[in-house]
Amino acid sequence: MKDKHLSPEYIVTHQGDEYERFHGAVVTPIYENSLFVFKDFTSFTEAMRDETENYIYWRGNNPTVEVAEKKLAALEGGDACKLFSSGMAAITSAILSCVQAGDHVLCVSNIYGPAKKLLTYLEKFHIETTTIFSTETNEIERSIKSNTRVIYLESPTTMTFKLVDLPAVSKMAKQKGISTIIDNTWATPLYQKPLKMGIDIVVHSASKYLGGHSDLVGGVLVTNEARMKELFVQEFQLLGGVMPPFEAWMLTRGLRTLPIRMKQHQESTRKISTFLENHHAVKQVNYPGLPTNPYFELGRSMLEGYSGLLSFELKENNYHAVKKVIDSLAIFQIGVSWGGFESLVLSPNYGNNEQQLKEQNLDPGLIRLSIGLENTEELLEDLEKSLHHVVTTKNKREDIK
């Protein structure tokens, strides 16, 4: 099949799988070799003329890695994809491919913490960063400087899950000669395709939904052919943060079930977000899939579905209440990351970072949930019992008063 409009299900199961090339193997072999040899020196020199199209060394192209790259490029609707050893390696390469000393990066709202730290780190190389917490296009435009070269964003945003009008921002950025980079990990390529909305570079943490099993760390970068040609020989090869073949093989395995897993994540999270919205201990639920969410209508124009990551804010918004809720959960495990088979819970409120929460516009009562693949009713029961603990504790304190 050569139709460019293949279904996601076809892409994850068959795209890039050259069965005849691999002796009919239905699963791509793992090419763990560090280098590739040539039958003669002429063949070698011809291959070296374009390292982007030939197998020469591990820190370049690899048949096993290439299968996952082809699938992800097709899912995103991009020309080319390269896999990295971590999401941060992909983010670093994306940003560095667009800036130099004296440039300015505009960061939109709340983003992944390490990405924010990277932008702060780049100040030592005279690359300036400012953050605007509004996601409104006109506010973003007003924050642009004469030396702005990159608008870096997430949509939905980290922790607060606000949406950015991607077509409007990308159109505005192109008019000003500014590159746009988005971390599309939350939506996955199944539910949002930023490249088709004009965004220049898409990055992912493959450790989340794409891998799906909490057993690999990796990064993804998808863009057009021209940008990838330059990025391949510079940020990709020179920085060396490439994905090993075994991790790529595991990523391909995860991708094959991505559509099925995402349907379950979405179904469970819709039920859980509705439950939380109607609970008397909860002040607000941050999930663009709720019809009552202020970004719901914008989401309908950009998103084809909703993933399993959301947050909610307790009415009793203090560290002790947050700690009580989290510690009372039985099925939800406490841990970083998300997008795996297991349900996870976390809060940015550590009990000693009140000022940091204010600076990041985060409510002290915010709790983040990653909804896994467990039985939905059991997850709802777990949350009900946990929230009952905080309500009971509050009532006891009020009785004492």
SELUM-833320 format. One record per residue (C-alpha): x, y, z; residue number from 1. Coordinates in nm, 2 decimals. Layout:
R | east | north | up | pos
R | X | Y | Z | NUM $
...
end
This chain:
R | east | north | up | pos
R | 0.00 | 0.00 | 0.00 | 1 $
R | 0.14 | 0.34 | -0.11 | 2 $
R | -0.15 | 0.56 | -0.03 | 3 $
R | -0.04 | 0.85 | 0.18 | 4 $
R | -0.37 | 0.85 | 0.37 | 5 $
R | -0.32 | 0.52 | 0.55 | 6 $
R | -0.50 | 0.45 | 0.87 | 7 $
R | -0.31 | 0.47 | 1.20 | 8 $
R | -0.38 | 0.10 | 1.25 | 9 $
R | -0.22 | 0.01 | 0.92 | 10 $
R | 0.08 | 0.24 | 0.99 | 11 $
R | 0.16 | 0.09 | 1.33 | 12 $
R | 0.11 | -0.27 | 1.22 | 13 $
R | 0.28 | -0.27 | 0.87 | 14 $
R | 0.44 | 0.07 | 0.77 | 15 $
R | 0.81 | 0.03 | 0.73 | 16 $
R | 0.81 | -0.35 | 0.79 | 17 $
R | 0.99 | -0.48 | 0.48 | 18 $
R | 0.92 | -0.85 | 0.53 | 19 $
R | 1.11 | -0.97 | 0.21 | 20 $
R | 1.42 | -0.77 | 0.31 | 21 $
R | 1.43 | -0.95 | 0.64 | 22 $
R | 1.37 | -1.30 | 0.50 | 23 $
R | 1.00 | -1.30 | 0.58 | 24 $
R | 1.04 | -1.21 | 0.95 | 25 $
R | 0.72 | -1.06 | 1.07 | 26 $
R | 0.92 | -0.88 | 1.35 | 27 $
R | 1.22 | -0.67 | 1.24 | 28 $
R | 1.55 | -0.82 | 1.36 | 29 $
R | 1.76 | -0.62 | 1.61 | 30 $
R | 2.07 | -0.49 | 1.43 | 31 $
R | 2.31 | -0.44 | 1.73 | 32 $
R | 2.62 | -0.39 | 1.52 | 33 $
R | 2.80 | -0.06 | 1.57 | 34 $
R | 2.92 | -0.03 | 1.21 | 35 $
R | 2.85 | -0.15 | 0.86 | 36 $
R | 3.12 | -0.28 | 0.62 | 37 $
R | 3.14 | -0.24 | 0.24 | 38 $
R | 3.23 | -0.48 | -0.04 | 39 $
R | 3.48 | -0.22 | -0.18 | 40 $
R | 3.62 | 0.13 | -0.11 | 41 $
R | 3.41 | 0.28 | -0.39 | 42 $
R | 3.09 | 0.16 | -0.23 | 43 $
R | 3.21 | 0.32 | 0.10 | 44 $
R | 3.30 | 0.66 | -0.05 | 45 $
R | 2.96 | 0.67 | -0.23 | 46 $
R | 2.78 | 0.60 | 0.09 | 47 $
R | 2.98 | 0.88 | 0.27 | 48 $
R | 2.85 | 1.13 | 0.02 | 49 $
R | 2.52 | 1.12 | 0.19 | 50 $
R | 2.52 | 0.98 | 0.54 | 51 $
R | 2.15 | 1.06 | 0.58 | 52 $
R | 2.05 | 0.79 | 0.33 | 53 $
R | 2.30 | 0.51 | 0.41 | 54 $
R | 2.40 | 0.27 | 0.68 | 55 $
R | 2.75 | 0.35 | 0.80 | 56 $
R | 2.77 | 0.37 | 1.18 | 57 $
R | 2.54 | 0.33 | 1.48 | 58 $
R | 2.54 | 0.71 | 1.54 | 59 $
R | 2.35 | 0.76 | 1.21 | 60 $
R | 2.11 | 0.51 | 1.05 | 61 $
R | 2.02 | 0.16 | 1.16 | 62 $
R | 1.76 | -0.08 | 1.00 | 63 $
R | 1.59 | -0.16 | 1.33 | 64 $
R | 1.56 | 0.20 | 1.43 | 65 $
R | 1.45 | 0.30 | 1.09 | 66 $
R | 1.13 | 0.09 | 1.11 | 67 $
R | 1.01 | 0.29 | 1.41 | 68 $
R | 1.11 | 0.61 | 1.25 | 69 $
R | 0.91 | 0.54 | 0.94 | 70 $
R | 0.60 | 0.46 | 1.15 | 71 $
R | 0.63 | 0.78 | 1.35 | 72 $
R | 0.69 | 1.00 | 1.05 | 73 $
R | 0.38 | 0.86 | 0.89 | 74 $
R | 0.17 | 0.89 | 1.20 | 75 $
R | 0.27 | 1.26 | 1.24 | 76 $
R | 0.23 | 1.33 | 0.87 | 77 $
R | 0.60 | 1.45 | 0.85 | 78 $
R | 0.87 | 1.39 | 0.60 | 79 $
R | 1.13 | 1.24 | 0.83 | 80 $
R | 1.18 | 1.12 | 1.19 | 81 $
R | 1.49 | 1.06 | 1.40 | 82 $
R | 1.49 | 0.87 | 1.73 | 83 $
R | 1.69 | 0.99 | 2.03 | 84 $
R | 1.81 | 0.83 | 2.35 | 85 $
R | 1.56 | 1.04 | 2.56 | 86 $
R | 1.29 | 1.30 | 2.52 | 87 $
R | 1.54 | 1.56 | 2.65 | 88 $
R | 1.79 | 1.46 | 2.38 | 89 $
R | 1.52 | 1.53 | 2.11 | 90 $
R | 1.41 | 1.86 | 2.27 | 91 $
R | 1.78 | 1.97 | 2.30 | 92 $
R | 1.85 | 1.90 | 1.94 | 93 $
R | 1.53 | 2.06 | 1.82 | 94 $
R | 1.60 | 2.39 | 2.01 | 95 $
R | 1.97 | 2.40 | 1.92 | 96 $
R | 1.89 | 2.35 | 1.55 | 97 $
R | 1.70 | 2.68 | 1.56 | 98 $
R | 1.91 | 2.92 | 1.77 | 99 $
R | 2.25 | 3.07 | 1.81 | 100 $
R | 2.41 | 3.32 | 2.06 | 101 $
R | 2.20 | 3.64 | 2.08 | 102 $
R | 1.87 | 3.47 | 2.00 | 103 $
R | 1.56 | 3.47 | 2.21 | 104 $
R | 1.32 | 3.17 | 2.28 | 105 $
R | 0.96 | 3.24 | 2.38 | 106 $
R | 0.82 | 2.97 | 2.60 | 107 $
R | 0.44 | 2.94 | 2.62 | 108 $
R | 0.29 | 2.86 | 2.96 | 109 $
R | 0.38 | 2.56 | 3.17 | 110 $
R | 0.61 | 2.31 | 2.99 | 111 $
R | 0.81 | 2.00 | 3.10 | 112 $
R | 1.04 | 2.09 | 3.39 | 113 $
R | 1.37 | 1.97 | 3.24 | 114 $
R | 1.29 | 2.15 | 2.91 | 115 $
R | 1.25 | 2.47 | 3.11 | 116 $
R | 1.58 | 2.40 | 3.29 | 117 $
R | 1.75 | 2.35 | 2.95 | 118 $
R | 1.63 | 2.69 | 2.84 | 119 $
R | 1.77 | 2.84 | 3.15 | 120 $
R | 2.10 | 2.65 | 3.10 | 121 $
R | 2.13 | 2.80 | 2.75 | 122 $
R | 2.15 | 3.15 | 2.89 | 123 $
R | 2.52 | 3.08 | 2.95 | 124 $
R | 2.55 | 3.07 | 2.57 | 125 $
R | 2.37 | 3.41 | 2.55 | 126 $
R | 2.04 | 3.25 | 2.44 | 127 $
R | 1.76 | 3.44 | 2.62 | 128 $
R | 1.43 | 3.29 | 2.73 | 129 $
R | 1.11 | 3.44 | 2.85 | 130 $
R | 0.79 | 3.26 | 2.96 | 131 $
R | 0.44 | 3.39 | 2.90 | 132 $
R | 0.17 | 3.20 | 3.10 | 133 $
R | -0.11 | 3.31 | 2.87 | 134 $
R | -0.20 | 3.08 | 2.59 | 135 $
R | -0.38 | 3.35 | 2.39 | 136 $
R | -0.24 | 3.41 | 2.05 | 137 $
R | -0.25 | 3.79 | 2.08 | 138 $
R | -0.06 | 3.77 | 2.41 | 139 $
R | 0.20 | 3.54 | 2.26 | 140 $
R | 0.25 | 3.78 | 1.97 | 141 $
R | 0.29 | 4.08 | 2.21 | 142 $
R | 0.57 | 3.89 | 2.39 | 143 $
R | 0.78 | 3.84 | 2.07 | 144 $
R | 1.11 | 4.03 | 2.06 | 145 $
R | 1.31 | 4.15 | 1.77 | 146 $
R | 1.55 | 3.86 | 1.83 | 147 $
R | 1.29 | 3.58 | 1.89 | 148 $
R | 1.38 | 3.28 | 1.68 | 149 $
R | 1.18 | 3.00 | 1.85 | 150 $
R | 0.83 | 2.97 | 2.00 | 151 $
R | 0.84 | 2.66 | 2.22 | 152 $
R | 0.52 | 2.52 | 2.34 | 153 $
R | 0.31 | 2.23 | 2.46 | 154 $
R | -0.06 | 2.19 | 2.39 | 155 $
R | -0.21 | 2.09 | 2.63 | 156 $
R | 0.04 | 2.25 | 2.87 | 157 $
R | 0.21 | 2.07 | 3.15 | 158 $
R | 0.00 | 2.03 | 3.47 | 159 $
R | -0.27 | 2.28 | 3.37 | 160 $
R | -0.36 | 2.13 | 3.04 | 161 $
R | -0.45 | 2.45 | 2.86 | 162 $
R | -0.46 | 2.45 | 2.48 | 163 $
R | -0.28 | 2.68 | 2.24 | 164 $
R | -0.44 | 2.77 | 1.90 | 165 $
R | -0.17 | 2.60 | 1.70 | 166 $
R | -0.29 | 2.71 | 1.35 | 167 $
R | -0.30 | 3.07 | 1.46 | 168 $
R | 0.03 | 3.07 | 1.64 | 169 $
R | 0.21 | 2.89 | 1.36 | 170 $
R | 0.07 | 3.13 | 1.10 | 171 $
R | 0.18 | 3.43 | 1.31 | 172 $
R | 0.53 | 3.28 | 1.36 | 173 $
R | 0.58 | 3.21 | 0.99 | 174 $
R | 0.50 | 3.57 | 0.91 | 175 $
R | 0.77 | 3.68 | 1.14 | 176 $
R | 1.03 | 3.41 | 1.04 | 177 $
R | 1.01 | 3.24 | 1.38 | 178 $
R | 1.04 | 2.86 | 1.41 | 179 $
R | 0.78 | 2.67 | 1.62 | 180 $
R | 0.86 | 2.36 | 1.83 | 181 $
R | 0.59 | 2.16 | 2.01 | 182 $
R | 0.61 | 1.87 | 2.25 | 183 $
R | 0.32 | 1.65 | 2.13 | 184 $
R | 0.36 | 1.37 | 2.39 | 185 $
R | 0.02 | 1.42 | 2.56 | 186 $
R | -0.19 | 1.39 | 2.25 | 187 $
R | 0.03 | 1.14 | 2.06 | 188 $
R | 0.03 | 1.15 | 1.67 | 189 $
R | -0.31 | 0.97 | 1.68 | 190 $
R | -0.49 | 1.26 | 1.84 | 191 $
R | -0.30 | 1.57 | 1.72 | 192 $
R | -0.09 | 1.65 | 1.42 | 193 $
R | 0.08 | 1.98 | 1.47 | 194 $
R | 0.28 | 1.96 | 1.14 | 195 $
R | -0.04 | 1.98 | 0.95 | 196 $
R | -0.13 | 2.29 | 1.14 | 197 $
R | 0.19 | 2.46 | 1.04 | 198 $
R | 0.42 | 2.38 | 1.34 | 199 $
R | 0.78 | 2.33 | 1.22 | 200 $
R | 0.92 | 2.06 | 1.46 | 201 $
R | 0.74 | 1.80 | 1.67 | 202 $
R | 0.91 | 1.62 | 1.96 | 203 $
R | 0.79 | 1.34 | 2.18 | 204 $
R | 0.90 | 1.15 | 2.48 | 205 $
R | 0.88 | 0.79 | 2.35 | 206 $
R | 0.89 | 0.68 | 2.72 | 207 $
R | 0.52 | 0.77 | 2.75 | 208 $
R | 0.23 | 0.65 | 2.53 | 209 $
R | 0.44 | 0.56 | 2.23 | 210 $
R | 0.63 | 0.30 | 2.42 | 211 $
R | 0.34 | 0.24 | 2.66 | 212 $
R | 0.49 | -0.01 | 2.89 | 213 $
R | 0.72 | 0.20 | 3.12 | 214 $
R | 1.02 | -0.01 | 3.01 | 215 $
R | 1.21 | 0.22 | 2.77 | 216 $
R | 1.34 | 0.58 | 2.76 | 217 $
R | 1.35 | 0.76 | 2.43 | 218 $
R | 1.28 | 1.07 | 2.22 | 219 $
R | 1.13 | 1.15 | 1.89 | 220 $
R | 1.18 | 1.44 | 1.65 | 221 $
R | 0.97 | 1.48 | 1.33 | 222 $
R | 1.00 | 1.76 | 1.08 | 223 $
R | 1.03 | 1.83 | 0.71 | 224 $
R | 1.30 | 1.69 | 0.48 | 225 $
R | 1.50 | 2.02 | 0.45 | 226 $
R | 1.52 | 2.07 | 0.83 | 227 $
R | 1.60 | 1.71 | 0.89 | 228 $
R | 1.89 | 1.71 | 0.64 | 229 $
R | 2.06 | 1.98 | 0.84 | 230 $
R | 1.97 | 1.85 | 1.18 | 231 $
R | 2.09 | 1.50 | 1.10 | 232 $
R | 2.45 | 1.60 | 1.04 | 233 $
R | 2.46 | 1.85 | 1.32 | 234 $
R | 2.25 | 1.81 | 1.63 | 235 $
R | 2.17 | 1.45 | 1.58 | 236 $
R | 2.51 | 1.31 | 1.49 | 237 $
R | 2.73 | 1.56 | 1.67 | 238 $
R | 2.55 | 1.55 | 2.00 | 239 $
R | 2.52 | 1.17 | 1.97 | 240 $
R | 2.20 | 1.12 | 2.17 | 241 $
R | 2.07 | 0.85 | 1.94 | 242 $
R | 1.84 | 0.57 | 2.03 | 243 $
R | 2.00 | 0.22 | 2.05 | 244 $
R | 1.85 | -0.06 | 1.83 | 245 $
R | 1.71 | -0.26 | 2.12 | 246 $
R | 1.51 | 0.04 | 2.25 | 247 $
R | 1.39 | 0.11 | 1.90 | 248 $
R | 1.27 | -0.25 | 1.86 | 249 $
R | 1.08 | -0.22 | 2.19 | 250 $
R | 0.93 | 0.11 | 2.07 | 251 $
R | 0.81 | -0.06 | 1.75 | 252 $
R | 0.65 | -0.33 | 1.97 | 253 $
R | 0.47 | -0.06 | 2.17 | 254 $
R | 0.36 | 0.13 | 1.87 | 255 $
R | 0.18 | -0.17 | 1.73 | 256 $
R | -0.08 | -0.15 | 2.01 | 257 $
R | -0.10 | 0.23 | 2.04 | 258 $
R | -0.44 | 0.28 | 1.89 | 259 $
R | -0.60 | 0.02 | 2.11 | 260 $
R | -0.43 | 0.15 | 2.42 | 261 $
R | -0.52 | 0.51 | 2.36 | 262 $
R | -0.89 | 0.42 | 2.32 | 263 $
R | -0.88 | 0.26 | 2.66 | 264 $
R | -0.69 | 0.55 | 2.82 | 265 $
R | -0.94 | 0.80 | 2.67 | 266 $
R | -1.25 | 0.60 | 2.77 | 267 $
R | -1.14 | 0.56 | 3.13 | 268 $
R | -1.02 | 0.92 | 3.17 | 269 $
R | -1.35 | 1.06 | 3.04 | 270 $
R | -1.53 | 0.87 | 3.32 | 271 $
R | -1.28 | 0.97 | 3.58 | 272 $
R | -1.27 | 1.33 | 3.49 | 273 $
R | -1.65 | 1.35 | 3.50 | 274 $
R | -1.65 | 1.18 | 3.85 | 275 $
R | -1.39 | 1.43 | 3.97 | 276 $
R | -1.57 | 1.73 | 3.83 | 277 $
R | -1.88 | 1.63 | 4.03 | 278 $
R | -1.70 | 1.55 | 4.36 | 279 $
R | -1.76 | 1.80 | 4.64 | 280 $
R | -1.39 | 1.79 | 4.75 | 281 $
R | -1.27 | 1.90 | 4.40 | 282 $
R | -1.26 | 2.27 | 4.30 | 283 $
R | -1.15 | 2.22 | 3.94 | 284 $
R | -1.06 | 1.96 | 3.68 | 285 $
R | -0.81 | 2.04 | 3.42 | 286 $
R | -0.89 | 1.81 | 3.12 | 287 $
R | -0.97 | 1.95 | 2.77 | 288 $
R | -1.19 | 1.64 | 2.70 | 289 $
R | -1.46 | 1.77 | 2.94 | 290 $
R | -1.74 | 1.96 | 2.76 | 291 $
R | -1.73 | 2.21 | 3.05 | 292 $
R | -1.36 | 2.28 | 3.00 | 293 $
R | -1.29 | 2.64 | 2.87 | 294 $
R | -1.07 | 2.49 | 2.60 | 295 $
R | -1.31 | 2.22 | 2.48 | 296 $
R | -1.43 | 2.40 | 2.17 | 297 $
R | -1.07 | 2.49 | 2.06 | 298 $
R | -0.98 | 2.13 | 2.12 | 299 $
R | -1.25 | 2.00 | 1.89 | 300 $
R | -1.09 | 2.19 | 1.61 | 301 $
R | -0.74 | 2.05 | 1.67 | 302 $
R | -0.77 | 1.72 | 1.86 | 303 $
R | -0.90 | 1.39 | 1.73 | 304 $
R | -0.91 | 1.24 | 2.08 | 305 $
R | -0.79 | 1.28 | 2.44 | 306 $
R | -0.53 | 1.10 | 2.63 | 307 $
R | -0.52 | 0.98 | 2.99 | 308 $
R | -0.33 | 1.26 | 3.17 | 309 $
R | -0.52 | 1.52 | 3.37 | 310 $
R | -0.51 | 1.72 | 3.69 | 311 $
R | -0.75 | 1.84 | 3.95 | 312 $
R | -0.74 | 2.09 | 4.22 | 313 $
R | -0.87 | 2.03 | 4.58 | 314 $
R | -1.09 | 2.29 | 4.75 | 315 $
R | -0.87 | 2.24 | 5.05 | 316 $
R | -0.56 | 2.35 | 4.86 | 317 $
R | -0.27 | 2.29 | 5.09 | 318 $
R | 0.01 | 2.04 | 5.11 | 319 $
R | -0.14 | 1.83 | 5.39 | 320 $
R | -0.46 | 1.77 | 5.20 | 321 $
R | -0.26 | 1.69 | 4.88 | 322 $
R | -0.05 | 1.44 | 5.08 | 323 $
R | -0.35 | 1.28 | 5.24 | 324 $
R | -0.52 | 1.22 | 4.91 | 325 $
R | -0.21 | 1.08 | 4.75 | 326 $
R | -0.11 | 0.86 | 5.04 | 327 $
R | -0.47 | 0.72 | 5.06 | 328 $
R | -0.46 | 0.58 | 4.71 | 329 $
R | -0.41 | 0.21 | 4.67 | 330 $
R | -0.41 | 0.14 | 4.30 | 331 $
R | -0.25 | 0.47 | 4.18 | 332 $
R | 0.12 | 0.45 | 4.23 | 333 $
R | 0.34 | 0.75 | 4.32 | 334 $
R | 0.59 | 0.82 | 4.06 | 335 $
R | 0.72 | 1.05 | 3.78 | 336 $
R | 0.64 | 1.01 | 3.41 | 337 $
R | 0.31 | 0.88 | 3.27 | 338 $
R | 0.16 | 0.71 | 2.97 | 339 $
R | 0.23 | 0.35 | 3.07 | 340 $
R | 0.00 | 0.07 | 3.16 | 341 $
R | 0.00 | 0.17 | 3.53 | 342 $
R | -0.20 | 0.45 | 3.69 | 343 $
R | 0.02 | 0.71 | 3.85 | 344 $
R | -0.03 | 1.01 | 4.08 | 345 $
R | 0.19 | 1.31 | 4.16 | 346 $
R | 0.17 | 1.67 | 4.27 | 347 $
R | 0.40 | 1.97 | 4.21 | 348 $
R | 0.34 | 2.07 | 4.57 | 349 $
R | 0.63 | 1.93 | 4.78 | 350 $
R | 0.54 | 2.12 | 5.09 | 351 $
R | 0.85 | 2.34 | 5.06 | 352 $
R | 0.81 | 2.51 | 4.73 | 353 $
R | 0.52 | 2.75 | 4.77 | 354 $
R | 0.69 | 3.04 | 4.60 | 355 $
R | 0.78 | 2.82 | 4.30 | 356 $
R | 0.42 | 2.72 | 4.26 | 357 $
R | 0.32 | 3.09 | 4.25 | 358 $
R | 0.58 | 3.16 | 3.99 | 359 $
R | 0.45 | 2.88 | 3.78 | 360 $
R | 0.08 | 2.97 | 3.82 | 361 $
R | 0.01 | 2.64 | 3.98 | 362 $
R | -0.26 | 2.59 | 4.25 | 363 $
R | -0.12 | 2.44 | 4.58 | 364 $
R | -0.40 | 2.18 | 4.57 | 365 $
R | -0.32 | 2.05 | 4.22 | 366 $
R | -0.28 | 1.67 | 4.18 | 367 $
R | -0.19 | 1.51 | 3.85 | 368 $
R | -0.33 | 1.17 | 3.75 | 369 $
R | -0.21 | 0.94 | 3.47 | 370 $
R | -0.49 | 0.70 | 3.40 | 371 $
R | -0.36 | 0.35 | 3.31 | 372 $
R | -0.51 | 0.04 | 3.18 | 373 $
R | -0.66 | -0.10 | 3.50 | 374 $
R | -1.03 | -0.16 | 3.54 | 375 $
R | -1.20 | 0.18 | 3.54 | 376 $
R | -1.45 | 0.10 | 3.82 | 377 $
R | -1.17 | 0.00 | 4.04 | 378 $
R | -0.98 | 0.32 | 3.97 | 379 $
R | -1.30 | 0.52 | 4.05 | 380 $
R | -1.34 | 0.34 | 4.38 | 381 $
R | -0.98 | 0.41 | 4.47 | 382 $
R | -1.03 | 0.78 | 4.41 | 383 $
R | -1.36 | 0.79 | 4.59 | 384 $
R | -1.20 | 0.63 | 4.90 | 385 $
R | -0.90 | 0.86 | 4.89 | 386 $
R | -1.11 | 1.18 | 4.85 | 387 $
R | -1.34 | 1.07 | 5.13 | 388 $
R | -1.03 | 1.07 | 5.36 | 389 $
R | -0.96 | 1.44 | 5.30 | 390 $
R | -1.32 | 1.53 | 5.34 | 391 $
R | -1.35 | 1.34 | 5.66 | 392 $
R | -1.04 | 1.50 | 5.80 | 393 $
R | -1.16 | 1.85 | 5.71 | 394 $
R | -1.50 | 1.78 | 5.88 | 395 $
R | -1.32 | 1.66 | 6.20 | 396 $
R | -1.11 | 1.98 | 6.21 | 397 $
R | -1.43 | 2.19 | 6.17 | 398 $
R | -1.60 | 2.00 | 6.45 | 399 $
R | -1.31 | 2.07 | 6.68 | 400 $
R | -1.33 | 2.44 | 6.60 | 401 $
end
